[in-house]
Amino acid sequence: METLNFKTLKKQFCPIVLPDEKGTKVLLTTPNKSLLEEFIDLTSSLSEAKTGKEVTQDLYKLTTKIFNLNINKLKFTRSQIESMFDLEDVYMFMSHYATFISEITNSKN
């Protein structure tokens, strides 16, 4: 049997181009367990048509956490994410990231 070497394992990334002047490309990694659970909980809340200030805050908070999972080693604050993306952008991003996670979990190893 071949050795599974996590140091040389090829991982998939979610490429995102930021709406800045440079068109900065950020490569996002897959979430860890706790962030995945937070993502699932929040997307479940959204599918139940829950809205309001708390859900909006949670959306931006989670988006910030996900954007900080980048291999570019860029750091984002919630304030930066809020000024960069309007609510529609955040919803589109969450949908895109959900597709990315789904592709990873459905892919053959």
C-alpha positions in Angstrom: 0.0 0.0 0.0 1.2 3.5 -0.8 2.0 5.9 2.0 -0.4 8.8 2.4 1.9 11.8 2.8 0.0 14.9 4.0 3.1 17.1 3.2 2.8 16.4 -0.5 -0.9 15.9 -0.8 -2.5 18.1 -3.5 -5.3 20.1 -2.1 -8.0 22.0 -4.0 -8.6 25.7 -3.5 -11.5 28.1 -4.1 -10.2 30.9 -6.2 -11.8 34.3 -5.6 -10.9 37.6 -7.3 -11.4 40.6 -5.0 -13.2 43.7 -6.2 -10.1 45.9 -5.5 -8.1 47.9 -8.0 -5.5 45.2 -8.4 -8.1 42.4 -8.9 -6.3 40.4 -6.1 -6.8 36.7 -6.5 -7.2 34.8 -3.2 -7.1 31.1 -2.9 -9.3 29.8 -0.1 -8.8 26.5 1.6 -11.4 24.0 2.8 -12.8 24.7 6.3 -11.8 22.8 9.4 -14.5 20.9 11.3 -15.7 23.7 13.6 -15.9 26.2 10.7 -17.7 23.7 8.5 -20.3 23.2 11.3 -20.7 26.9 11.6 -21.2 27.2 7.8 -23.8 24.4 7.9 -25.7 26.0 10.8 -25.7 29.4 9.1 -26.8 28.1 5.7 -29.6 26.1 7.4 -30.8 29.3 9.0 -30.8 31.0 5.6 -32.7 28.2 4.0 -35.3 28.5 6.7 -35.8 32.1 5.6 -34.5 33.6 8.8 -33.4 37.2 8.4 -32.5 40.1 10.5 -29.6 41.9 12.1 -28.2 38.8 13.9 -28.2 36.7 10.7 -26.6 39.5 8.7 -23.9 39.9 11.4 -23.3 36.1 11.4 -23.0 36.1 7.6 -20.3 38.8 7.6 -18.5 37.2 10.6 -18.4 33.8 8.8 -17.4 35.3 5.5 -14.5 37.0 7.3 -13.4 33.7 8.9 -13.5 31.9 5.5 -11.6 34.7 3.8 -8.9 34.3 6.4 -8.5 30.7 5.3 -6.4 31.7 2.3 -3.0 30.4 1.2 -1.9 33.9 0.3 -1.5 34.7 4.0 -3.7 37.8 3.7 -5.6 38.9 6.8 -9.0 40.4 6.6 -11.1 42.2 9.2 -14.8 42.1 9.4 -14.8 45.8 8.6 -12.8 45.2 5.4 -15.2 42.4 4.3 -18.2 44.6 5.1 -16.9 47.5 3.0 -15.8 45.2 0.2 -19.0 43.2 -0.2 -22.6 44.1 0.0 -25.2 41.6 1.2 -25.9 40.3 -2.3 -22.1 39.7 -2.8 -22.0 37.8 0.5 -24.9 35.6 -0.5 -23.3 34.8 -3.9 -20.0 34.0 -2.1 -21.7 31.7 0.3 -23.4 29.8 -2.5 -20.1 29.6 -4.4 -18.2 28.4 -1.4 -20.9 25.8 -0.7 -20.5 24.5 -4.2 -16.7 24.3 -3.6 -17.2 22.3 -0.4 -19.8 20.0 -2.1 -17.3 19.3 -5.0 -14.6 18.4 -2.4 -16.9 16.0 -0.5 -18.3 14.4 -3.6 -15.0 13.9 -5.4 -13.4 10.5 -5.6 -10.2 10.3 -3.5 
